[in-house]
Amino acid sequence: FISAAMFVLAKAAFNDGMSSFVFVFYRQAIGSILLLPFAIIFEGKKASRLSVVTLSKIFMLSLVGITVPLNANGLALVYTSPTMAAAITNTLPVITFFLALILRMEKLRLRTVGGVAKAGGIVFCLGGVVILALYRGPCFKLFLRHPLLSSSSQDHTPYSQQSWLKGCVLMFVCPICWALWIVFQFLLIQFETSSSNFKNHPSNSSIDLAYHQLKHLLSIFSLFIICIWEKDQTRVLEEYPSKLAFTSLQCIVSAIQSFLVAIAIERNPSQWKLGWKLGSAAVAYSGTIVTGVGYYIQAWLLEKKGPVFQAMWTPAGLILTIFCSMFLLGETVSLGSVVGGMLLVASLYSVLWGKSKEQKVAELKNESELSIEAPPSATFSKKTSRDADEDSTGNSC
């Protein structure tokens, strides 16, 4: 619901004439103002000192995971519809799995049912994106004379094919950046966790694997070379600050980056004035609920229910966005958007089902191995007790 409302409110603000780049800056600035006091109060004393390397990593993570995708998403929303934005969100788990597969963090076994399901999810994802971008078909629209979040002067004619294709390309940049952001953070955590025992185990293979995975990912972005080791291989990355402080720092850095982007592109002073418009409501909601509260609702769900539970509810946002955009904005929904969205939802569930299937097979395999190893130990214990009885009998005799 949080993301669906954000897509609809942001689209209404853009229809009202607000710049997407200014919107992203105000959103991140409000989120930073909201998060920073809590970080200082609750975790100011526990946060470790930041080094230049850690600040560089936070800068790059903020750029790749927040600034670039949010600005691309905002600009794409100008050219497309909220339905497109909600549909593309379903590709994030699939793209993350594909990147993990390239980086050898995941395996694809086509001879198993789970492997076929994950491969099918990738195919469904590609098909859904192609249909969303290239096929429109007949459009469905509610005959509302005055949509709630649109003025009567706004034009609700269907989007041109050129603007729609441009928006699709920009929109698809967002899940790619978010997937890189997720994988990169996972590799950093894996690398730092495994390197904590490096001094005691200098030949640890898990450290070497994590380092090579990290180095392979850094080759995608040349600026990420800040994490390459020097001659002294015992040098490790300093610990990250606490989670709340780390989130606040990323939000602050992304706000600064977004300001530089907005001031370079949007030179009209009138675009920076919020006033009592739809843009003010959209900025306030996105900054407080999405950037501030939404981050911690997401973290709470991940901790309590796990990532699969959260991903399973992503298609509900697509359905809610379709109805909200039709009722509140008077948007038209094309057949291509519906079919492409259904394929993206199918790709999401296919990858999730394949992953869960492989996990169940792995758990059953571990249980069977434990059950096979159990009888010898039981037999050994029986023999030991029997020998002890015989020894006691012999001693008594």
Summary of the structure (lengths in Angstrom):
residues: 397
radius of gyration: 26.2
end to end distance: 81.1
largest distance: 108.9
contacts: 1276
relative contact order: 0.21
helix: 75%
strand: 1%
